[in-house]
Amino acid sequence: MELSKKVIEKMMSGDAFSQWLGIELLESAPGFCKIQLKVREEMTNGFNIAHGGISYSLADSCLAFAANSYGTQSVSIETSISHTKKVESGDLLIATSTELNKSKKTALYSITISNQDNIEIAHFKGTVYRTGKEWFPENNNLQ
C-alpha cells in the first residue's frame, strides 16, 4: 500500500470527528489529498445553511492528511478560511489540497473546497510544523 494512503488510513482510524463528519478519501499522494463529505441536516445553523465549521473542518482534515502523507508527523500552526458561497444540507463538499511550499520544519498548503456542481465555496490556507517523528519508523521513511 502506498505510504500516503497508509498514513491517512491510520490517522482516520483514530479520528472520531472526521469519522462523524463522514469524510471519505478520494485520492492521496505525497503532499496531496482529496476528500469529501455530504452535508447533513445536523450540520446546519440557524440560517438553515451549513455551519462554517463544517467546511473548515473538512479543509483542516485535508490539510492534516496532505501534510502527513510523506510519513512525517505534522501539526497545524496557523490556518484561515474564506467562505465564498453558501452550503446547504445535501450538498457534497470536496476538499483538494495544493502544496505550496515544504521545508524540513514547515509546509504551506492551500485547500480549495468545491460543491457537487464544481462551484468553489471556500478557500483555506494552512501552515504545518513537521515534527520529524515518523508515522511508521519501522519503514525508515526519510521524506
C-alpha positions in Angstrom: 0.0 0.0 0.0 1.2 3.5 -0.8 2.7 5.3 2.2 0.3 8.4 1.9 -2.8 6.2 1.9 -1.4 4.1 4.8 -0.8 7.2 6.9 -4.2 8.7 6.1 -6.0 5.4 7.0 -4.1 5.3 10.3 -5.0 8.9 11.0 -8.7 8.3 10.1 -8.9 5.2 12.3 -8.2 7.4 15.4 -10.1 10.5 14.2 -13.6 10.3 15.7 -14.5 13.8 14.5 -13.6 13.1 10.8 -15.5 9.9 11.1 -18.6 11.7 12.5 -18.3 14.2 9.6 -18.5 11.2 7.2 -15.2 12.1 5.4 -14.2 9.8 2.6 -10.8 9.7 1.0 -10.9 10.1 -2.8 -7.2 10.5 -3.7 -3.9 10.7 -2.0 -0.2 11.1 -2.9 2.8 12.6 -1.1 1.8 16.2 -0.3 -1.7 15.8 -1.8 -5.1 14.8 -0.6 -8.7 15.0 -2.0 -11.5 14.1 0.4 -15.3 14.7 0.5 -18.3 14.7 2.8 -22.0 15.0 2.4 -23.6 17.9 4.4 -26.3 16.5 6.8 -29.2 18.4 8.4 -27.5 18.3 11.8 -24.6 20.3 10.3 -26.8 23.3 9.6 -27.1 26.5 11.6 -29.9 29.0 12.4 -29.8 30.3 8.9 -30.6 26.8 7.6 -27.2 26.6 5.8 -24.1 24.6 6.8 -22.3 25.9 9.8 -18.9 27.4 8.7 -17.2 24.9 10.9 -18.2 22.1 8.6 -16.2 23.4 5.6 -13.4 24.5 7.9 -13.2 21.0 9.5 -13.2 19.3 6.1 -10.4 21.6 4.9 -8.5 21.1 8.2 -8.7 17.3 7.8 -7.5 17.7 4.2 -4.6 19.8 5.4 -3.7 17.2 8.0 -3.8 14.3 5.6 -1.8 16.1 2.9 0.9 17.3 5.3 1.3 13.9 7.0 1.2 11.9 3.7 5.0 11.9 3.5 5.1 9.8 6.6 6.4 12.5 8.9 4.0 13.7 11.7 3.0 17.2 11.1 0.7 19.5 13.1 -1.0 22.8 12.1 0.4 26.0 13.5 -1.8 28.5 11.5 -4.9 28.3 9.4 -7.5 30.6 7.9 -10.6 30.2 5.7 -12.7 32.4 3.4 -16.2 31.3 2.6 -17.4 32.4 -0.8 -20.8 30.6 -1.3 -23.5 29.2 1.0 -23.7 25.5 1.6 -26.9 23.6 2.2 -27.9 20.3 3.6 -27.5 17.6 1.0 -24.5 19.3 -0.7 -21.4 17.3 -1.4 -18.2 19.1 -0.4 -14.9 18.2 -2.0 -11.6 19.5 -0.5 -8.5 19.4 -2.6 -5.0 20.3 -1.4 -2.2 22.1 -3.1 1.3 22.0 -1.5 2.7 25.5 -1.9 6.0 25.0 0.0 7.7 22.3 2.1 10.9 22.6 4.1 12.4 20.4 6.7 10.4 22.0 9.5 7.3 23.7 7.9 5.0 23.3 5.0 2.3 25.6 3.5 -0.9 24.3 1.8 -3.9 25.8 0.0 -7.1 23.8 0.2 -10.0 24.5 -2.3 -13.4 23.4 -1.3 -16.0 22.9 -4.0 -19.5 21.5 -4.1 -21.1 18.8 -6.3 -21.5 21.4 -9.1 -17.8 22.2 -9.0 -18.6 25.7 -7.6 -15.9 26.9 -5.2 -17.4 27.5 -1.8 -14.4 28.2 0.4 -10.6 28.7 0.3 -8.4 27.6 3.2 -4.7 28.2 3.9 -2.7 26.2 6.4 0.8 26.1 7.7 2.1 23.0 9.5 5.1 22.2 11.6 6.9 19.0 10.5 7.9 17.3 13.8 10.5 14.9 12.3 8.7 12.0 14.0 7.8 9.2 11.6 4.3 7.6 11.4 5.9 4.2 10.7 9.5 4.3 11.9 10.0 0.7 11.1 9.9 1.7 7.4 12.7 4.2 8.0 10.9 6.8 5.7 13.2 9.7 5.3 10.9 12.0 3.2 
